[in-house]
């Protein structure tokens, strides 16, 4: 439950930060590109962040709508161990 005062922020913030962590090799890849176009890289980064933001927000809202205050910090703990979709998600996270 996220109703434990301010502790919910300390649980959610690291998860949120990892979701938006830039890949540390991005600058190296950009430096190795033959046809460097800063506008193109900016467009790719903005598009990627936009997609991640929409997916992250949709997942967070759907989890809360489905489980309300009973939402675990690890959303997969809210599903049965043998739930096919949860099993696929657990394997994907592995």
The first five atom37 places (N, CA, C, CB, O) and aatype in JSON, in Angstrom:
{
  "aatype": [20, 20, 20, 20, 20, 20, 20, 20, 20, 20, 20, 20, 20, 20, 20, 20, 20, 20, 20, 20, 20, 20, 20, 20, 20, 20, 20, 20, 20, 20, 20, 20, 20, 20, 20, 20, 20, 20, 20, 20, 20, 20, 20, 20, 20, 20, 20, 20, 20, 20, 20, 20, 20, 20, 20, 20, 20, 20, 20, 20, 20, 20, 20, 20, 20, 20, 20, 20, 20, 20, 20, 20, 20, 20, 20, 20, 20, 20, 20, 20, 20, 20, 20, 20, 20, 20, 20, 20, 20, 20, 20, 20, 20, 20],
  "atom_mask": [
    [1, 1, 1, 1, 1],
    [1, 1, 1, 1, 1],
    [1, 1, 1, 1, 1],
    [1, 1, 1, 1, 1],
    [1, 1, 1, 1, 1],
    [1, 1, 1, 1, 1],
    [1, 1, 1, 1, 1],
    [1, 1, 1, 1, 1],
    [1, 1, 1, 1, 1],
    [1, 1, 1, 1, 1],
    [1, 1, 1, 1, 1],
    [1, 1, 1, 1, 1],
    [1, 1, 1, 1, 1],
    [1, 1, 1, 1, 1],
    [1, 1, 1, 1, 1],
    [1, 1, 1, 1, 1],
    [1, 1, 1, 1, 1],
    [1, 1, 1, 1, 1],
    [1, 1, 1, 1, 1],
    [1, 1, 1, 1, 1],
    [1, 1, 1, 1, 1],
    [1, 1, 1, 1, 1],
    [1, 1, 1, 1, 1],
    [1, 1, 1, 1, 1],
    [1, 1, 1, 1, 1],
    [1, 1, 1, 1, 1],
    [1, 1, 1, 1, 1],
    [1, 1, 1, 1, 1],
    [1, 1, 1, 1, 1],
    [1, 1, 1, 1, 1],
    [1, 1, 1, 1, 1],
    [1, 1, 1, 1, 1],
    [1, 1, 1, 1, 1],
    [1, 1, 1, 1, 1],
    [1, 1, 1, 1, 1],
    [1, 1, 1, 1, 1],
    [1, 1, 1, 1, 1],
    [1, 1, 1, 1, 1],
    [1, 1, 1, 1, 1],
    [1, 1, 1, 1, 1],
    [1, 1, 1, 1, 1],
    [1, 1, 1, 1, 1],
    [1, 1, 1, 1, 1],
    [1, 1, 1, 1, 1],
    [1, 1, 1, 1, 1],
    [1, 1, 1, 1, 1],
    [1, 1, 1, 1, 1],
    [1, 1, 1, 1, 1],
    [1, 1, 1, 1, 1],
    [1, 1, 1, 1, 1],
    [1, 1, 1, 1, 1],
    [1, 1, 1, 1, 1],
    [1, 1, 1, 1, 1],
    [1, 1, 1, 1, 1],
    [1, 1, 1, 1, 1],
    [1, 1, 1, 1, 1],
    [1, 1, 1, 1, 1],
    [1, 1, 1, 1, 1],
    [1, 1, 1, 1, 1],
    [1, 1, 1, 1, 1],
    [1, 1, 1, 1, 1],
    [1, 1, 1, 1, 1],
    [1, 1, 1, 1, 1],
    [1, 1, 1, 1, 1],
    [1, 1, 1, 1, 1],
    [1, 1, 1, 1, 1],
    [1, 1, 1, 1, 1],
    [1, 1, 1, 1, 1],
    [1, 1, 1, 1, 1],
    [1, 1, 1, 1, 1],
    [1, 1, 1, 1, 1],
    [1, 1, 1, 1, 1],
    [1, 1, 1, 1, 1],
    [1, 1, 1, 1, 1],
    [1, 1, 1, 1, 1],
    [1, 1, 1, 1, 1],
    [1, 1, 1, 1, 1],
    [1, 1, 1, 1, 1],
    [1, 1, 1, 1, 1],
    [1, 1, 1, 1, 1],
    [1, 1, 1, 1, 1],
    [1, 1, 1, 1, 1],
    [1, 1, 1, 1, 1],
    [1, 1, 1, 1, 1],
    [1, 1, 1, 1, 1],
    [1, 1, 1, 1, 1],
    [1, 1, 1, 1, 1],
    [1, 1, 1, 1, 1],
    [1, 1, 1, 1, 1],
    [1, 1, 1, 1, 1],
    [1, 1, 1, 1, 1],
    [1, 1, 1, 1, 1],
    [1, 1, 1, 1, 1],
    [1, 1, 1, 1, 1]
  ],
  "atom_positions": [
    [[0.83, -1.18, 0.0], [0.0, 0.0, 0.0], [0.88, 1.25, 0.0], [-0.95, 0.0, 1.21], [1.91, 1.29, 0.67]],
    [[0.47, 2.25, -0.75], [1.23, 3.48, -0.83], [0.74, 4.49, 0.2], [1.14, 4.07, -2.24], [1.17, 5.64, 0.17]],
    [[-0.14, 4.09, 1.11], [-0.7, 5.02, 2.09], [0.09, 5.03, 3.38], [-2.14, 4.66, 2.37], [-0.49, 5.24, 4.45]],
    [[1.38, 4.81, 3.32], [2.21, 4.77, 4.52], [2.99, 6.07, 4.68], [3.18, 3.59, 4.46], [4.17, 6.05, 5.03]],
    [[2.33, 7.2, 4.44], [2.99, 8.49, 4.58], [3.91, 8.76, 3.41], [3.77, 8.55, 5.87], [3.57, 8.48, 2.27]],
    [[5.09, 9.31, 3.7], [6.04, 9.69, 2.67], [6.85, 8.54, 2.13], [6.94, 10.72, 3.2], [7.6, 8.73, 1.17]],
    [[6.73, 7.36, 2.7], [7.56, 6.25, 2.24], [7.24, 5.83, 0.82], [7.4, 5.06, 3.16], [8.1, 5.27, 0.14]],
    [[6.04, 6.08, 0.35], [5.67, 5.73, -1.01], [6.55, 6.43, -2.03], [4.21, 6.06, -1.27], [6.87, 5.87, -3.08]],
    [[6.95, 7.66, -1.72], [7.82, 8.42, -2.61], [9.18, 7.73, -2.7], [7.98, 9.88, -2.11], [9.77, 7.67, -3.78]],
    [[9.67, 7.22, -1.59], [10.98, 6.57, -1.58], [10.96, 5.23, -2.3], [11.45, 6.37, -0.16], [12.0, 4.72, -2.7]],
    [[9.79, 4.67, -2.47], [9.65, 3.43, -3.24], [9.48, 3.76, -4.72], [8.44, 2.6, -2.72], [10.1, 3.13, -5.58]],
    [[8.65, 4.75, -5.01], [8.32, 5.07, -6.41], [9.44, 5.81, -7.13], [7.06, 5.9, -6.46], [9.67, 5.57, -8.31]],
    [[10.14, 6.7, -6.45], [11.15, 7.51, -7.11], [12.28, 6.69, -7.75], [11.74, 8.48, -6.12], [12.62, 6.97, -8.9]],
    [[12.87, 5.7, -7.07], [13.9, 4.91, -7.73], [13.38, 4.15, -8.95], [14.5, 3.93, -6.75], [14.08, 4.02, -9.96]],
    [[12.16, 3.65, -8.86], [11.58, 2.93, -9.99], [11.4, 3.89, -11.17], [10.22, 2.29, -9.6], [11.72, 3.56, -12.31]],
    [[10.9, 5.08, -10.87], [10.71, 6.1, -11.9], [12.04, 6.49, -12.53], [10.02, 7.33, -11.31], [12.13, 6.63, -13.75]],
    [[13.07, 6.68, -11.71], [14.37, 7.1, -12.22], [14.99, 6.03, -13.12], [15.31, 7.4, -11.05], [15.58, 6.36, -14.15]],
    [[14.87, 4.76, -12.75], [15.43, 3.68, -13.58], [14.7, 3.63, -14.93], [15.32, 2.32, -12.85], [15.32, 3.37, -15.96]],
    [[13.4, 3.87, -14.92], [12.63, 3.84, -16.16], [13.13, 4.9, -17.15], [11.14, 4.06, -15.87], [13.01, 4.72, -18.36]],
    [[13.7, 5.99, -16.65], [14.12, 7.08, -17.5], [15.64, 7.24, -17.56], [13.5, 8.36, -17.04], [16.13, 8.3, -17.95]],
    [[16.39, 6.22, -17.18], [17.84, 6.29, -17.23], [18.3, 6.21, -18.69], [18.47, 5.16, -16.4], [17.92, 5.32, -19.44]],
    [[19.13, 7.17, -19.05], [19.69, 7.14, -20.41], [20.78, 6.09, -20.48], [20.26, 8.53, -20.81], [21.45, 5.8, -19.49]],
    [[20.94, 5.52, -21.62], [21.97, 4.5, -21.79], [23.32, 5.18, -21.81], [21.74, 3.67, -23.08], [23.51, 6.16, -22.53]],
    [[24.25, 4.68, -21.04], [25.56, 5.34, -20.89], [26.39, 5.33, -22.17], [26.33, 4.68, -19.8], [27.35, 6.09, -22.26]],
    [[26.06, 4.5, -23.14], [26.82, 4.46, -24.39], [26.27, 5.4, -25.46], [26.84, 3.05, -24.92], [26.82, 5.44, -26.56]],
    [[25.22, 6.13, -25.18], [24.61, 6.98, -26.21], [25.6, 7.99, -26.78], [23.4, 7.72, -25.63], [25.65, 8.18, -27.99]],
    [[26.39, 8.63, -25.93], [27.37, 9.62, -26.43], [28.43, 8.95, -27.3], [28.04, 10.35, -25.25], [28.86, 9.51, -28.3]],
    [[28.85, 7.74, -26.92], [29.85, 7.02, -27.7], [29.28, 6.65, -29.07], [30.31, 5.74, -26.95], [29.95, 6.81, -30.09]],
    [[28.06, 6.17, -29.09], [27.43, 5.81, -30.37], [27.32, 7.05, -31.26], [26.02, 5.18, -30.13], [27.59, 6.98, -32.46]],
    [[26.92, 8.15, -30.68], [26.79, 9.38, -31.45], [28.14, 9.79, -32.04], [26.21, 10.52, -30.58], [28.22, 10.21, -33.19]],
    [[29.21, 9.68, -31.23], [30.55, 10.03, -31.69], [31.04, 9.16, -32.82], [31.51, 9.96, -30.54], [31.84, 9.6, -33.64]],
    [[30.58, 7.91, -32.88], [31.02, 6.97, -33.91], [30.18, 7.03, -35.18], [30.99, 5.58, -33.37], [30.5, 6.39, -36.18]],
    [[29.1, 7.8, -35.15], [28.25, 7.9, -36.33], [28.97, 8.63, -37.45], [26.93, 8.61, -36.0], [29.65, 9.63, -37.2]],
    [[28.83, 8.14, -38.67], [29.47, 8.76, -39.83], [28.75, 10.05, -40.2], [29.49, 7.78, -41.03], [29.38, 11.1, -40.39]],
    [[27.45, 9.98, -40.31], [26.65, 11.15, -40.67], [25.95, 11.69, -39.42], [25.61, 10.8, -41.76], [24.78, 11.4, -39.2]],
    [[26.67, 12.47, -38.62], [26.1, 13.01, -37.39], [25.18, 14.18, -37.71], [27.2, 13.44, -36.43], [25.59, 15.16, -38.32]],
    [[23.97, 14.05, -37.27], [23.01, 15.13, -37.43], [22.37, 15.36, -36.06], [21.93, 14.79, -38.52], [21.53, 14.57, -35.63]],
    [[22.77, 16.43, -35.36], [22.24, 16.66, -34.01], [20.72, 16.7, -33.96], [22.79, 17.96, -33.48], [20.13, 16.21, -32.99]],
    [[20.08, 17.26, -34.96], [18.62, 17.31, -34.98], [18.0, 15.92, -35.01], [18.13, 18.11, -36.18], [16.97, 15.67, -34.39]],
    [[18.63, 15.02, -35.74], [18.13, 13.65, -35.84], [18.24, 12.94, -34.49], [18.91, 12.86, -36.91], [17.3, 12.27, -34.07]],
    [[19.38, 13.09, -33.83], [19.56, 12.47, -32.52], [18.57, 13.03, -31.51], [21.0, 12.68, -32.01], [18.0, 12.29, -30.72]],
    [[18.36, 14.33, -31.54], [17.39, 14.95, -30.65], [15.99, 14.38, -30.89], [17.38, 16.48, -30.83], [15.26, 14.1, -29.94]],
    [[15.63, 14.22, -32.16], [14.31, 13.67, -32.49], [14.17, 12.24, -31.97], [14.09, 13.71, -34.01], [13.11, 11.87, -31.47]],
    [[15.23, 11.45, -32.09], [15.19, 10.07, -31.6], [15.04, 10.04, -30.08], [16.47, 9.3, -32.03], [14.24, 9.27, -29.55]],
    [[15.8, 10.88, -29.39], [15.75, 10.92, -27.93], [14.37, 11.39, -27.45], [16.84, 11.85, -27.37], [13.8, 10.79, -26.54]],
    [[13.86, 12.44, -28.05], [12.54, 12.96, -27.65], [11.46, 11.91, -27.93], [12.22, 14.27, -28.4], [10.57, 11.72, -27.1]],
    [[11.53, 11.24, -29.06], [10.56, 10.2, -29.39], [10.64, 9.05, -28.4], [10.79, 9.68, -30.81], [9.62, 8.55, -27.93]],
    [[11.86, 8.62, -28.09], [12.04, 7.51, -27.13], [11.49, 7.88, -25.77], [13.53, 7.12, -27.02], [10.79, 7.09, -25.14]],
    [[11.81, 9.09, -25.28], [11.29, 9.53, -23.99], [9.77, 9.63, -24.01], [11.91, 10.87, -23.59], [9.11, 9.29, -23.03]],
    [[9.22, 10.09, -25.12], [7.77, 10.18, -25.23], [7.11, 8.81, -25.14], [7.39, 10.84, -26.54], [6.11, 8.65, -24.44]],
    [[7.68, 7.83, -25.84], [7.13, 6.47, -25.81], [7.24, 5.89, -24.4], [7.87, 5.56, -26.82], [6.28, 5.3, -23.89]],
    [[8.4, 6.05, -23.77], [8.6, 5.53, -22.42], [7.65, 6.2, -21.42], [10.06, 5.73, -21.98], [7.1, 5.54, -20.54]],
    [[7.46, 7.51, -21.57], [6.57, 8.23, -20.66], [5.14, 7.71, -20.78], [6.61, 9.73, -20.95], [4.48, 7.48, -19.76]],
    [[4.67, 7.54, -21.99], [3.3, 7.03, -22.2], [3.15, 5.62, -21.65], [2.94, 7.05, -23.7], [2.18, 5.32, -20.96]],
    [[4.11, 4.74, -21.95], [4.03, 3.36, -21.45], [4.11, 3.31, -19.93], [5.15, 2.52, -22.05], [3.36, 2.57, -19.3]],
    [[5.01, 4.08, -19.34], [5.17, 4.1, -17.89], [3.9, 4.6, -17.22], [6.37, 4.97, -17.5], [3.42, 4.0, -16.26]],
    [[3.36, 5.7, -17.72], [2.14, 6.27, -17.14], [0.96, 5.31, -17.3], [1.82, 7.62, -17.78], [0.17, 5.14, -16.37]],
    [[0.83, 4.69, -18.46], [-0.28, 3.76, -18.69], [-0.18, 2.56, -17.75], [-0.3, 3.28, -20.15], [-1.19, 2.11, -17.21]],
    [[1.02, 2.05, -17.55], [1.21, 0.91, -16.66], [0.91, 1.3, -15.22], [2.64, 0.38, -16.77], [0.24, 0.55, -14.5]],
    [[1.39, 2.46, -14.8], [1.15, 2.92, -13.43], [-0.34, 3.14, -13.17], [1.92, 4.21, -13.15], [-0.86, 2.7, -12.14]],
    [[-1.01, 3.8, -14.08], [-2.44, 4.06, -13.9], [-3.24, 2.76, -13.94], [-2.95, 5.04, -14.98], [-4.14, 2.56, -13.13]],
    [[-2.92, 1.89, -14.88], [-3.65, 0.61, -14.98], [-3.45, -0.22, -13.73], [-3.19, -0.18, -16.21], [-4.4, -0.84, -13.24]],
    [[-2.24, -0.26, -13.2], [-1.99, -1.0, -11.97], [-2.79, -0.45, -10.8], [-0.52, -0.98, -11.63], [-3.35, -1.21, -10.02]],
    [[-2.83, 0.86, -10.69], [-3.58, 1.46, -9.59], [-5.09, 1.27, -9.77], [-3.26, 2.95, -9.48], [-5.8, 1.01, -8.8]],
    [[-5.57, 1.41, -10.99], [-7.01, 1.21, -11.24], [-7.41, -0.23, -10.93], [-7.36, 1.56, -12.71], [-8.48, -0.48, -10.38]],
    [[-6.54, -1.16, -11.27], [-6.85, -2.58, -11.04], [-6.79, -2.96, -9.57], [-5.89, -3.44, -11.83], [-7.65, -3.71, -9.09]],
    [[-5.79, -2.46, -8.84], [-5.59, -2.91, -7.46], [-5.8, -1.84, -6.4], [-4.22, -3.46, -7.31], [-5.82, -2.16, -5.21]],
    [[-5.96, -0.59, -6.78], [-6.17, 0.55, -5.87], [-5.09, 0.58, -4.78], [-7.57, 0.49, -5.22], [-3.91, 0.46, -5.09]],
    [[-5.48, 0.73, -3.54], [-4.52, 0.85, -2.44], [-3.8, -0.45, -2.12], [-5.22, 1.34, -1.21], [-2.85, -0.45, -1.34]],
    [[-4.23, -1.56, -2.7], [-3.58, -2.85, -2.47], [-2.43, -3.1, -3.45], [-4.59, -3.97, -2.57], [-1.85, -4.18, -3.47]],
    [[-2.09, -2.09, -4.28], [-1.01, -2.24, -5.25], [0.31, -2.42, -4.52], [-0.96, -1.02, -6.2], [0.69, -1.59, -3.69]],
    [[1.02, -3.5, -4.84], [2.34, -3.74, -4.26], [3.38, -2.9, -5.0], [2.72, -5.25, -4.32], [3.16, -2.5, -6.14]],
    [[4.51, -2.64, -4.34], [5.56, -1.87, -5.01], [6.08, -2.62, -6.23], [6.71, -1.57, -4.04], [6.5, -1.99, -7.2]],
    [[6.06, -3.94, -6.2], [6.34, -4.77, -7.37], [4.99, -5.26, -7.87], [7.34, -5.99, -7.03], [4.41, -6.19, -7.3]],
    [[4.49, -4.65, -8.91], [3.13, -4.92, -9.4], [2.89, -6.4, -9.67], [2.86, -4.12, -10.66], [1.76, -6.86, -9.57]],
    [[3.94, -7.14, -10.02], [3.77, -8.56, -10.34], [3.4, -9.38, -9.11], [5.04, -9.11, -10.95], [2.88, -10.48, -9.24]],
    [[3.66, -8.85, -7.92], [3.26, -9.56, -6.69], [1.75, -9.55, -6.49], [3.94, -8.93, -5.48], [1.23, -10.32, -5.69]],
    [[1.04, -8.69, -7.21], [-0.41, -8.65, -7.12], [-1.08, -9.77, -7.93], [-0.92, -7.3, -7.59], [-2.28, -10.0, -7.79]],
    [[-0.33, -10.44, -8.77], [-0.88, -11.49, -9.61], [-0.51, -12.86, -9.07], [-0.39, -11.34, -11.06], [0.5, -13.01, -8.38]],
    [[-1.32, -13.85, -9.39], [-1.03, -15.22, -8.96], [0.26, -15.71, -9.62], [-2.2, -16.17, -9.32], [0.61, -15.27, -10.71]],
    [[0.95, -16.6, -8.94], [2.23, -17.12, -9.46], [2.06, -17.8, -10.81], [2.84, -18.1, -8.47], [2.98, -17.77, -11.64]],
    [[0.9, -18.42, -11.05], [0.7, -19.16, -12.3], [-0.11, -18.37, -13.34], [0.01, -20.47, -12.01], [-0.53, -18.94, -14.34]],
    [[-0.32, -17.09, -13.12], [-1.01, -16.25, -14.09], [-0.13, -16.14, -15.33], [-1.34, -14.83, -13.49], [1.0, -15.67, -15.24]],
    [[-0.62, -16.58, -16.51], [0.21, -16.61, -17.72], [0.85, -15.26, -18.07], [-0.61, -17.08, -18.88], [2.03, -15.21, -18.41]],
    [[0.08, -14.18, -17.99], [0.63, -12.87, -18.33], [1.72, -12.47, -17.33], [-0.49, -11.81, -18.35], [2.74, -11.9, -17.72]],
    [[1.52, -12.76, -16.07], [2.51, -12.42, -15.04], [3.76, -13.27, -15.22], [1.93, -12.63, -13.63], [4.87, -12.78, -15.01]],
    [[3.6, -14.54, -15.61], [4.76, -15.39, -15.86], [5.57, -14.84, -17.01], [4.33, -16.85, -16.16], [6.8, -14.78, -16.92]],
    [[4.92, -14.43, -18.09], [5.62, -13.85, -19.24], [6.35, -12.58, -18.8], [4.61, -13.53, -20.39], [7.5, -12.37, -19.18]],
    [[5.7, -11.73, -18.01], [6.33, -10.5, -17.54], [7.54, -10.8, -16.66], [5.32, -9.65, -16.77], [8.57, -10.13, -16.76]],
    [[7.43, -11.81, -15.79], [8.55, -12.17, -14.92], [9.74, -12.69, -15.74], [8.11, -13.22, -13.89], [10.89, -12.38, -15.44]],
    [[9.45, -13.49, -16.77], [10.51, -14.01, -17.63], [11.16, -12.86, -18.4], [9.95, -15.06, -18.61], [12.38, -12.81, -18.53]],
    [[10.34, -11.92, -18.9], [10.87, -10.77, -19.64], [11.78, -9.91, -18.75], [9.72, -9.9, -20.19], [12.79, -9.4, -19.21]],
    [[11.42, -9.76, -17.48], [12.26, -9.0, -16.56], [13.56, -9.7, -16.22], [11.5, -8.71, -15.29], [14.55, -9.07, -15.86]],
    [[13.54, -11.01, -16.35], [14.76, -11.78, -16.05], [15.8, -11.52, -17.09], [14.46, -13.27, -15.97], [16.9, -12.08, -17.02]]
  ]
}
